[in-house]
Amino acid sequence: MRVLVVGSGGREHALAWACARHESRPEVICAPGNGGTAQLGTNVALSVTDAPAVARLAREREVDLIVVGPDAALAAGVSDTCREAGLTVFGPSAAAAKIEWSKTHAKQVMDRAGVPTARWRSGTRESHSDLFDFVLELDGHCVVKADGLAAGKGVAVCDTREDAFAALAACLNERRFGDAGSVVVVEERLRGTEVSVFAVCDGRRYQLLSPARDYKRAHDSDHGPNTGGMGAYAPATDGCPPLGEVAAQVIEPTLAALSEAGTPFVGCLYVGLMVSPDGFRVLEFNARFGDPETQVVVPLAGPGFLDLLFAAARGELAGPAPAPVAGAAVVVVAAAQGYPAAPRTDDPITGLGDLDGDALCFHAGTARDERGRLVTTGGRVLGIVGQGGDVATARRLAYENLERVHFAGMWSRSDIATLPAGVRR
């Protein structure tokens, strides 16, 4: 069996690792991959948004399953082009993935499906007065979001009216996020703790994976700018509502609404929840596995993970999800100097050979240079994963192994898995 994983980040390394550990020992191809995926199989250089090139590669290599990782690839129609070529794909169509790449569309789907979410309003530069009025109505306690894809950085959590107006100006006037911020969503600021729920879907049915909690802020105690994610742990059962309730109130009506609209969802539906004493509401949907949550969810899914993806891609999910592996997993991200604004690159990485045998290291921003050295190529460089009987043990092992890794300017948060993430007061 041959599997093609599309993408180059830590999520894709984790997905490739999970596929490679299947008992059938499939051949794994990554496009374009990174320094870590090269150790599992073959890397092929191409753009993740070049849908014809992805389909052509899959046909030439006689690939049995394509797993599409990044949001940009989904929005570019990679899944559509590959399906039209008769290939088996785990990843939603661009129309179904719009639930992520347009936050306005996602809110409309939620309202239509009766999914609990925050009050919201959407607008453009031309209709900014409506957004300003809504900010005043909320007295500045709001969240301002670029409507489109912004690499996890197009969200501003605001405490005051001035904060909110500045965030609106950054999107609409300064064009900080380009076309992704030409439409803006303002929603009421919720109070509680965030948790992420993942459903593997085949268009009609679904199976749930372990819930996870990630840490998006750059610095300890959830300070600093939003990032793509500085760490995560699973299972995040503390404070997570019963998964049956999430399925009944969110996943099932959302899948039904997408199907009724002619855009059935085949792939991973990521549900970002805010949980409070008054219940839970959906913050956002993603149309793919999260990063860095995948790095802790996948190890707990067991060696049958590839079977699950293949069944979903073929519309053949049946029965309950496989029982998760016992224990917990924690990932801590090692970031480059200057991340998230202007990460430094080309620094040699050392110490990976000193990790414990049961520790996992998922590469994100890495590659081999012309001298064969492993070097940094992006902001989030590595994710070190500890596994143990509980979250505390897994956390200790993750940080112990992280201390053995080095590259110039390397930094990380020191409090992953020690406090509730995403608390919005």
Secondary structure by P-SEA (a helix, b strand, c coil): cbbbbccccaaaaaaaaaaaacccccbbbbccccaaaaaabbbbbccccaaaaaaaaaaaacccbbbbccaaaaaaaaaaaaaaacccccccccccccccccaaaaaaaaaaaccccccccccccccaaaaaaaaaaacccbbbbcccccccccccccccaaaaaaaaaaccccccccccccbbbbbcccbbbbbbbbbbccccccccccccccccccccccccccccccccccccccccccaaaaaaacaaaaaaaaaaacccccccbbbbbbbcccbbbbccccccccaaaaaaaaaacccaaaaaaaaaaacccccccccccccbbbbbbbccccccccccccccccccccccccbbbbbcbbbbcccccccccccccbbbbbbcccaaaaaaaaaaaaaaccccbbbbbcccccccccccc
